[in-house]
Amino acid sequence: MSMTKIHTFSSIAEYRKVVQKAESEDKKIITLNFKNLDELNYDNYFDLTNLIEHYKSYPQDIHSFPDDIDIDNSYFIIKQELANHAINYLYFVFDSHEPLNLLDEEEILDSFIPFKRKNIYSYDNEQFNDVVKWLNDNKIPFINFNHLKNGNSDFFKSLSSNKDKESFIEISSVVSIAKDNSSMIYIFEEFIEAYENCNFIVQKDLVENTLKFFNSIFDSEKSISEIVPVLDDISEEIMENKTVKISDLTDNEFNKLIQSLKTKLFGHKNFKKRFEEKMGEFRILNKINVSNIFSILLLGDSGLGKTEFARIIKENLDEESSFIKINFGNYSSDNSLNSLIGSPRGYVGSEHGELSLKIKKSKAGIILCDEFEKASEPVFNFFLELLEDGKFTDSLGIEHNLDGYIIVFTTNLSEEDFVKILPNELQSRLDLVFNFLSLSDGEKREFAAHQFNFIVKKLREYGNDFDLTNLDDKNYFDELDVNNVNNLREIKRLVFQYIFENIKWKNNVDDSI
């Protein structure tokens, strides 16, 4: 293969001149990246800018550039400051570079007019649905950055030409990517220049990184409520709907939670004491931004109170809210991570993940991961990163910040068996590991008595359909043996069965019903 020359452009204005030149020759400009190098076989204009940015971050991929193609009739361009990098990386293809010089003196002056930086509009997760609804109701175009790379360039052109209403573009996903891949910064800068008549919005938690990575584009943050009027009316409601986390509780509220746990969780005295100590530490560490998520692993047989523990915590954080419980018996396949946080756009199946949806619906900052030993390796790796970072980004590009959350992992396996399954890195991220043992006979009778009194009280409150005198005349422990039953759910079932065998129905209702 013969050596060739790279032509450099100095600005967006000059790049547009190249586009005009290519069109006049009935050719097109192909922006090369790591995935479309097979298109080098065509006689066209090729922009190397993105590819070289990729090689800067991942030099091990340089060998992917084909060395057996005919490029004599091809025309290569690149952003001026990357030209030397291209020659160094692809020395076996390119031997020199020269400027295009397509701009006249007036155009050169115009190209150096200072770029007017924009505001980046931030939103909280609780506001997102209201923003989308308002945009749809007012027929204002809205899209996220992923649509651009998925071939929706025509749609983006319509955004740029829409002069009547400013369009909205959500950029949380590209900001997250930019943290790990600096090549995205240049791509995004080009994109912003082309779509001036758009409002760019981002999640509140990503504002700092947005201003850091794209400081030449954005100079300040503003609340999205300044351009979405409907949010002014619901700002108080949004505050009321804020997720309640254990680090948000006052000391009195926290003490109330601990007392509720001591009263309603039967047995496990040592665990409750240990949990109170560790949670006290976490509340302090979380407030000083040292610890993001408190993670607990509970081992032991089914029916010992592992789920009940998480439910009691939830009730004290937000009694009315739904309970975030994920059963990982359904997450053993290789693609199970898609079911958890959503599948990428274009894939068959739901774009929404179970975890993402349940977090959105619940205002209680606790998640129960049941039968966690059945999860797949990608799911294990996901939780390793989540416990490390305190946040995750779902398939829609929305970042979920779980700072202050409690995550409870449960398994019916023994500790010895479970440590063989759980990766060592994930084990080291757990804040508290505890083995739930069977309750003593006294604790089981105490639990049975609590269930008996609770149901009888409910029946009395219900009305006069039941005659409960038969229960008052008996000591049900004389007939109900729970000493040999270890599963609390089974004890509850036996109590219910005993009650309904001994109550009498009124109003001529047949006792056999």
C-alpha positions as CSV (number, residue, x, y, z in Angstrom):
1,M,0.0,0.0,0.0
2,S,1.4,3.4,-1.0
3,M,1.8,6.2,1.5
4,T,-0.6,9.1,1.5
5,K,-1.2,12.6,2.9
6,I,-3.7,13.8,5.5
7,H,-5.4,17.2,5.0
8,T,-6.2,19.2,8.1
9,F,-9.1,21.5,8.9
10,S,-8.8,24.2,11.6
11,S,-12.5,24.9,12.5
12,I,-16.1,23.9,12.0
13,A,-16.4,26.5,9.3
14,E,-13.6,24.9,7.3
15,Y,-15.1,21.4,7.9
16,R,-18.3,22.6,6.3
17,K,-16.3,23.7,3.3
18,V,-15.0,20.2,3.0
19,V,-18.5,18.9,3.0
20,Q,-19.4,21.2,0.2
21,K,-16.3,20.1,-1.8
22,A,-17.2,16.4,-1.3
23,E,-20.8,17.0,-2.4
24,S,-19.6,18.8,-5.5
25,E,-17.7,15.7,-6.5
26,D,-20.8,13.5,-5.8
27,K,-19.0,12.0,-2.8
28,K,-19.8,11.9,0.9
29,I,-17.7,12.3,4.1
30,I,-17.5,9.1,6.3
31,T,-16.6,9.7,9.9
32,L,-14.4,6.8,10.7
33,N,-14.6,5.1,14.1
34,F,-13.4,1.8,15.5
35,K,-16.4,-0.1,14.2
36,N,-16.7,1.0,10.6
37,L,-13.2,0.6,9.2
38,D,-14.5,-1.8,6.6
39,E,-16.0,1.3,4.8
40,L,-12.4,2.3,3.8
41,N,-12.8,0.2,0.7
42,Y,-15.0,3.0,-0.9
43,D,-13.8,6.0,-2.8
44,N,-14.9,8.8,-0.5
45,Y,-13.8,11.5,1.9
46,F,-12.8,10.0,5.3
47,D,-12.7,12.0,8.6
48,L,-10.1,10.4,10.9
49,T,-10.8,12.7,13.9
50,N,-12.9,10.4,16.0
51,L,-10.8,7.4,15.2
52,I,-7.6,9.0,16.3
53,E,-9.3,10.2,19.5
54,H,-10.2,6.6,20.1
55,Y,-6.6,5.5,19.5
56,K,-5.4,8.0,22.0
57,S,-7.5,6.4,24.7
58,Y,-7.0,2.8,23.4
59,P,-3.7,2.5,21.6
60,Q,-3.9,-1.3,21.7
61,D,-6.6,-1.0,19.0
62,I,-4.3,0.6,16.4
63,H,-3.6,-2.8,14.8
64,S,-7.3,-2.8,13.7
65,F,-6.6,-0.3,10.9
66,P,-6.3,-2.3,7.7
67,D,-2.9,-2.3,6.0
68,D,-4.0,-4.0,2.7
69,I,-6.4,-1.6,1.2
70,D,-6.3,0.7,-1.9
71,I,-6.6,4.3,-0.7
72,D,-5.1,6.0,-3.6
73,N,-8.4,7.6,-4.6
74,S,-9.5,8.4,-1.1
75,Y,-9.3,11.8,0.6
76,F,-8.4,11.9,4.3
77,I,-9.1,14.8,6.7
78,I,-8.5,15.4,10.3
79,K,-8.8,18.1,12.9
80,Q,-5.5,20.1,12.8
81,E,-4.3,19.4,16.3
82,L,-4.6,15.7,15.8
83,A,-2.6,15.4,12.6
84,N,0.7,14.5,14.2
85,H,-1.0,11.9,16.4
86,A,-2.4,10.3,13.2
87,I,1.0,10.1,11.5
88,N,2.6,8.6,14.7
89,Y,-0.2,6.0,15.1
90,L,-0.7,5.2,11.4
91,Y,2.9,5.7,10.2
92,F,2.5,2.7,7.8
93,V,-0.3,4.6,6.0
94,F,0.4,8.4,6.2
95,D,3.7,10.2,5.8
96,S,2.7,13.8,6.0
97,H,-0.1,16.4,6.5
98,E,-1.0,19.8,5.0
99,P,-3.7,22.3,5.8
100,L,-6.8,22.5,3.5
101,N,-6.8,26.4,3.4
102,L,-10.3,26.4,2.1
103,L,-11.3,29.6,3.9
104,D,-10.8,33.1,2.6
105,E,-9.7,35.9,4.9
106,E,-13.2,37.0,5.9
107,E,-14.3,33.5,6.6
108,I,-11.2,32.9,8.7
109,L,-12.1,36.0,10.8
110,D,-15.7,34.7,11.2
111,S,-14.5,31.3,12.3
112,F,-12.6,32.9,15.2
113,I,-15.6,34.7,16.6
114,P,-15.8,33.7,20.3
115,F,-18.3,30.9,20.8
116,K,-21.2,32.0,23.1
117,R,-21.3,29.5,25.9
118,K,-24.7,28.1,26.9
119,N,-26.5,27.3,30.1
120,I,-26.9,23.7,31.1
121,Y,-30.3,23.1,32.6
122,S,-30.4,20.5,35.4
123,Y,-33.3,18.4,36.6
124,D,-34.0,16.0,39.5
125,N,-35.1,12.4,38.8
126,E,-38.5,13.3,40.3
127,Q,-39.0,16.0,37.7
128,F,-38.2,14.0,34.6
129,N,-41.7,12.6,33.9
130,D,-43.3,16.0,34.3
131,V,-40.7,17.5,31.9
132,V,-41.4,14.9,29.2
133,K,-45.2,15.3,29.7
134,W,-45.0,19.1,29.3
135,L,-42.8,18.7,26.2
136,N,-45.3,16.2,24.6
137,D,-48.3,18.3,25.5
138,N,-46.7,21.3,23.8
139,K,-45.4,19.3,20.8
140,I,-41.8,20.4,21.5
141,P,-39.2,18.0,20.1
142,F,-37.3,16.0,22.7
143,I,-34.6,13.4,22.3
144,N,-31.5,12.0,24.0
145,F,-28.0,11.9,22.6
146,N,-28.2,8.2,21.9
147,H,-30.5,8.8,19.0
148,L,-27.8,10.6,17.1
149,K,-25.4,7.7,17.0
150,N,-28.4,5.4,16.1
151,G,-28.9,7.0,12.8
152,N,-31.3,9.8,13.5
153,S,-29.4,12.6,11.8
154,D,-32.4,13.7,9.9
155,F,-34.3,14.2,13.1
156,F,-31.5,16.3,14.5
157,K,-31.5,18.5,11.4
158,S,-35.1,19.2,12.0
159,L,-34.3,20.2,15.6
160,S,-31.7,22.7,14.4
161,S,-34.1,24.2,11.8
162,N,-37.0,24.5,14.3
163,K,-37.1,28.2,14.9
164,D,-40.6,28.5,16.4
165,K,-39.9,26.4,19.5
166,E,-36.6,25.5,21.1
167,S,-36.0,21.8,21.2
168,F,-34.7,19.8,24.1
169,I,-31.8,17.3,24.1
170,E,-31.0,15.2,27.1
171,I,-27.2,14.6,27.5
172,S,-26.7,12.6,30.7
173,S,-25.5,9.5,28.8
174,V,-22.8,11.3,26.9
175,V,-21.5,13.1,30.1
176,S,-21.3,9.7,31.8
177,I,-19.4,8.3,28.8
178,A,-17.0,11.2,28.7
179,K,-15.7,10.3,32.2
180,D,-14.2,7.1,30.7
181,N,-13.7,8.2,27.1
182,S,-12.3,11.6,26.4
183,S,-12.8,11.2,22.6
184,M,-16.5,11.8,23.2
185,I,-15.8,15.4,24.2
186,Y,-14.7,16.4,20.7
187,I,-17.7,14.7,19.1
188,F,-20.0,16.4,21.4
189,E,-18.5,19.8,20.8
190,E,-19.1,19.4,17.1
191,F,-22.7,18.4,17.8
192,I,-23.4,21.4,20.0
193,E,-22.1,23.8,17.3
194,A,-24.5,22.4,14.8
195,Y,-27.7,22.6,17.0
196,E,-27.7,26.1,18.4
197,N,-31.5,26.3,18.7
198,C,-31.7,23.6,21.4
199,N,-31.9,23.5,25.2
200,F,-29.5,20.9,26.6
201,I,-30.6,19.3,29.9
202,V,-28.8,16.9,32.3
203,Q,-29.4,15.2,35.6
204,K,-28.6,17.3,38.6
205,D,-25.9,14.9,39.8
206,L,-24.0,15.2,36.5
207,V,-23.8,19.0,36.4
208,E,-20.3,19.2,37.9
209,N,-18.9,16.8,35.3
210,T,-20.8,18.6,32.5
211,L,-19.2,21.9,33.3
212,K,-15.8,20.2,33.8
213,F,-15.7,18.2,30.5
214,F,-17.6,20.8,28.3
215,N,-16.5,24.1,29.8
216,S,-16.0,25.6,26.4
217,I,-19.7,25.0,25.7
218,F,-21.5,25.5,29.1
219,D,-20.6,28.3,31.5
220,S,-23.3,27.9,34.2
221,E,-26.1,25.8,35.5
222,K,-29.8,26.8,35.7
223,S,-32.7,24.9,37.0
224,I,-35.0,23.3,34.3
225,S,-37.9,25.0,36.1
226,E,-36.8,28.3,34.5
227,I,-37.7,27.0,31.0
228,V,-40.5,24.5,31.9
229,P,-43.2,26.6,33.6
230,V,-45.2,23.7,34.9
231,L,-42.4,22.8,37.3
232,D,-43.0,26.0,39.2
233,D,-46.4,24.7,40.3
234,I,-45.1,21.3,41.4
235,S,-41.9,22.2,43.1
236,E,-43.3,21.7,46.5
237,E,-44.9,18.4,45.5
238,I,-41.5,17.3,44.2
239,M,-39.9,18.0,47.6
240,E,-42.6,16.0,49.3
241,N,-42.0,13.1,46.9
242,K,-38.3,13.0,47.7
243,T,-36.9,9.6,48.5
244,V,-36.5,9.1,52.3
245,K,-33.2,7.5,53.3
246,I,-31.9,6.4,56.7
247,S,-29.3,9.2,56.7
248,D,-32.2,11.7,56.3
249,L,-33.9,10.7,59.6
250,T,-33.6,12.8,62.7
251,D,-32.1,11.2,65.8
252,N,-35.6,10.7,67.2
253,E,-36.8,9.1,63.9
254,F,-33.8,6.8,63.8
255,N,-34.4,5.7,67.4
256,K,-38.0,5.0,66.6
257,L,-36.9,2.8,63.7
258,I,-34.5,0.9,65.9
259,Q,-37.2,0.4,68.5
260,S,-39.6,-0.8,65.8
261,L,-37.0,-3.3,64.7
262,K,-36.6,-4.6,68.2
263,T,-40.3,-5.0,68.7
264,K,-41.4,-6.4,65.3
265,L,-38.4,-8.6,64.4
266,F,-38.5,-11.7,66.6
267,G,-35.3,-13.2,67.7
268,H,-31.9,-12.3,66.3
269,K,-30.9,-10.2,69.3
270,N,-27.2,-10.0,68.4
271,F,-28.0,-9.0,64.8
272,K,-30.3,-6.1,65.9
273,K,-27.6,-4.8,68.2
274,R,-24.9,-5.1,65.5
275,F,-27.1,-3.4,63.0
276,E,-27.8,-0.5,65.3
277,E,-24.1,0.0,65.8
278,K,-23.2,-0.2,62.1
279,M,-26.1,2.0,61.0
280,G,-25.1,4.7,63.5
281,E,-21.6,4.7,61.9
282,F,-23.0,4.8,58.4
283,R,-25.3,7.7,59.1
284,I,-22.2,9.7,60.1
285,L,-20.0,8.5,57.2
286,N,-22.7,9.2,54.7
287,K,-23.2,12.7,55.9
288,I,-19.5,13.5,55.4
289,N,-19.5,11.8,51.9
290,V,-17.2,8.9,52.9
291,S,-19.8,6.1,52.4
292,N,-22.5,6.0,49.8
293,I,-24.5,2.8,50.3
294,F,-24.9,0.5,53.3
295,S,-24.9,-3.2,52.2
296,I,-26.0,-6.1,54.2
297,L,-25.8,-9.9,53.5
298,L,-28.3,-12.1,55.5
299,L,-27.8,-15.8,55.3
300,G,-30.0,-18.6,56.7
301,D,-32.9,-20.8,56.0
302,S,-36.2,-19.5,54.5
303,G,-38.8,-18.1,56.9
304,L,-36.4,-16.7,59.6
305,G,-37.2,-13.0,59.1
306,K,-34.7,-11.8,56.5
307,T,-37.4,-10.3,54.3
308,E,-39.3,-9.0,57.3
309,F,-36.2,-7.1,58.5
310,A,-36.1,-5.2,55.2
311,R,-39.8,-4.6,55.2
312,I,-39.7,-3.1,58.8
313,I,-37.0,-0.7,57.6
314,K,-39.1,0.3,54.6
315,E,-42.2,0.9,56.7
316,N,-40.2,3.3,58.9
317,L,-38.8,5.2,55.9
318,D,-42.1,5.6,54.0
319,E,-45.1,3.6,55.1
320,E,-47.1,4.3,52.0
321,S,-44.4,3.6,49.5
322,S,-44.0,0.4,47.5
323,F,-41.3,-2.1,48.6
324,I,-38.3,-2.5,46.2
325,K,-37.8,-6.3,46.1
326,I,-36.0,-8.1,43.3
327,N,-36.1,-11.9,43.2
328,F,-32.8,-13.0,41.6
329,G,-34.1,-16.4,41.0
330,N,-35.1,-14.8,37.6
331,Y,-31.7,-13.4,37.0
332,S,-29.4,-16.4,36.2
333,S,-29.1,-16.0,32.4
334,D,-26.3,-14.2,30.7
335,N,-28.5,-11.3,29.5
336,S,-30.2,-10.9,32.9
337,L,-28.6,-7.5,33.4
338,N,-30.8,-6.1,30.7
339,S,-33.9,-7.2,32.7
340,L,-32.5,-5.4,35.8
341,I,-31.5,-2.0,34.3
342,G,-33.1,-2.1,30.8
343,S,-32.0,-3.3,27.4
344,P,-30.1,-1.0,25.0
345,R,-32.1,0.8,22.4
346,G,-32.7,-1.4,19.4
347,Y,-32.7,-4.6,21.3
348,V,-35.7,-6.9,21.4
349,G,-37.4,-6.7,24.8
350,S,-38.3,-4.0,27.3
351,E,-36.1,-0.8,27.4
352,H,-37.0,-0.5,31.0
353,G,-35.4,-2.5,33.8
354,E,-37.1,-3.9,36.9
355,L,-34.7,-2.1,39.3
356,S,-35.0,1.3,37.5
357,L,-38.8,1.1,37.5
358,K,-39.1,0.1,41.1
359,I,-36.7,2.8,42.3
360,K,-38.8,5.4,40.4
361,K,-42.0,4.2,42.1
362,S,-40.7,4.0,45.6
363,K,-39.8,6.8,48.0
364,A,-38.1,4.4,50.6
365,G,-34.4,4.2,50.3
366,I,-34.0,0.4,50.7
367,I,-33.7,-2.4,48.2
368,L,-34.1,-6.1,48.9
369,C,-32.2,-8.5,46.7
370,D,-33.7,-11.9,47.4
371,E,-32.0,-15.3,46.4
372,F,-28.9,-13.3,45.4
373,E,-26.9,-16.5,45.0
374,K,-28.8,-17.2,41.8
375,A,-27.7,-14.0,40.0
376,S,-25.4,-14.2,36.9
377,E,-21.8,-12.9,36.8
378,P,-22.8,-9.7,35.0
379,V,-25.3,-8.9,37.8
380,F,-22.6,-9.6,40.4
381,N,-20.3,-7.1,38.5
382,F,-23.1,-4.6,38.3
383,F,-23.6,-4.6,42.1
384,L,-19.8,-4.4,42.6
385,E,-19.7,-1.2,40.7
386,L,-22.9,0.1,42.3
387,L,-21.6,-0.4,45.8
388,E,-18.4,1.3,44.8
389,D,-19.9,4.3,43.0
390,G,-23.2,4.7,44.7
391,K,-25.0,5.2,41.4
392,F,-25.8,3.5,38.1
393,T,-27.0,4.6,34.6
394,D,-29.9,2.7,33.1
395,S,-30.6,1.9,29.4
396,L,-32.3,5.2,28.9
397,G,-29.2,7.1,29.9
398,I,-30.8,8.2,33.3
399,E,-28.4,8.1,36.2
400,H,-29.9,6.8,39.5
401,N,-28.1,8.1,42.5
402,L,-28.5,5.7,45.4
403,D,-26.5,7.7,47.9
404,G,-27.9,6.9,51.4
405,Y,-29.7,3.7,50.3
406,I,-29.6,0.4,52.2
407,I,-29.2,-2.7,50.0
408,V,-30.1,-6.0,51.7
409,F,-28.9,-9.2,50.0
410,T,-30.4,-12.5,51.2
411,T,-29.7,-16.1,50.5
412,N,-30.9,-19.5,51.9
413,L,-27.4,-20.9,51.5
414,S,-25.0,-21.4,54.4
415,E,-22.1,-19.0,54.7
416,E,-19.6,-21.6,53.6
417,D,-21.5,-22.4,50.4
418,F,-22.3,-18.8,49.6
419,V,-18.7,-17.5,49.8
420,K,-17.8,-20.0,47.1
421,I,-20.3,-18.3,44.7
422,L,-19.9,-14.6,45.6
423,P,-16.9,-13.0,44.0
424,N,-14.2,-12.0,46.5
425,E,-14.3,-8.3,45.4
426,L,-18.0,-8.2,46.1
427,Q,-17.6,-9.8,49.5
428,S,-15.2,-7.2,50.5
429,R,-17.7,-4.4,49.7
430,L,-20.3,-5.7,52.1
431,D,-20.7,-3.7,55.3
432,L,-22.5,-6.3,57.4
433,V,-22.7,-10.1,57.0
434,F,-24.9,-12.0,59.4
435,N,-26.3,-15.6,59.6
436,F,-29.9,-15.8,60.7
437,L,-30.3,-18.9,63.0
438,S,-33.5,-20.6,64.0
439,L,-35.5,-18.9,66.9
440,S,-35.6,-20.4,70.3
441,D,-38.8,-22.2,71.5
442,G,-39.6,-19.1,73.6
443,E,-39.1,-16.7,70.7
444,K,-41.3,-18.9,68.5
445,R,-44.1,-18.9,71.1
446,E,-43.8,-15.1,71.4
447,F,-44.1,-14.8,67.7
448,A,-47.2,-17.1,67.6
449,A,-48.8,-15.1,70.4
450,H,-48.2,-11.8,68.5
451,Q,-49.8,-13.2,65.4
452,F,-52.7,-14.6,67.3
453,N,-53.5,-11.3,69.1
454,F,-53.0,-9.3,65.9
455,I,-55.5,-11.4,63.9
456,V,-58.1,-11.6,66.7
457,K,-57.9,-7.8,67.1
458,K,-58.5,-7.3,63.4
459,L,-61.5,-9.7,63.5
460,R,-63.0,-7.7,66.3
461,E,-62.5,-4.5,64.4
462,Y,-64.1,-5.9,61.3
463,G,-67.5,-6.2,62.8
464,N,-70.0,-8.6,64.4
465,D,-69.9,-11.5,61.8
466,F,-67.7,-13.6,64.1
467,D,-68.2,-15.1,67.6
468,L,-64.8,-15.2,69.2
469,T,-65.8,-16.4,72.6
470,N,-64.5,-19.9,71.9
471,L,-61.0,-18.5,71.5
472,D,-61.3,-16.5,74.7
473,D,-62.1,-19.8,76.6
474,K,-59.1,-21.6,75.4
475,N,-55.3,-21.5,75.8
476,Y,-54.4,-22.1,72.2
477,F,-50.8,-23.0,73.2
478,D,-52.2,-26.2,74.8
479,E,-53.2,-27.3,71.3
480,L,-50.8,-25.5,69.1
481,D,-47.3,-26.9,69.1
482,V,-44.8,-24.6,67.3
483,N,-41.6,-25.9,69.0
484,N,-40.7,-28.2,66.1
485,V,-41.4,-25.6,63.4
486,N,-38.6,-23.3,62.4
487,N,-40.2,-21.4,59.5
488,L,-42.0,-18.3,60.8
489,R,-44.3,-18.3,57.8
490,E,-45.4,-21.8,58.7
491,I,-46.0,-20.8,62.3
492,K,-48.2,-17.9,61.1
493,R,-50.1,-20.3,58.9
494,L,-50.8,-22.7,61.8
495,V,-52.0,-19.8,64.0
496,F,-54.4,-18.7,61.2
497,Q,-55.6,-22.2,60.8
498,Y,-56.2,-22.6,64.5
499,I,-58.2,-19.3,64.7
500,F,-60.5,-20.2,61.8
501,E,-61.1,-23.7,63.2
502,N,-62.4,-22.2,66.5
503,I,-64.4,-19.1,65.6
504,K,-68.1,-19.2,65.1
505,W,-70.0,-17.5,62.3
506,K,-73.1,-15.4,63.1
507,N,-76.1,-14.4,61.1
508,N,-77.1,-18.0,60.4
509,V,-74.0,-18.6,58.4
510,D,-73.2,-22.3,58.1
511,D,-70.3,-23.2,60.4
512,S,-68.9,-25.5,57.7
513,I,-68.1,-22.6,55.4
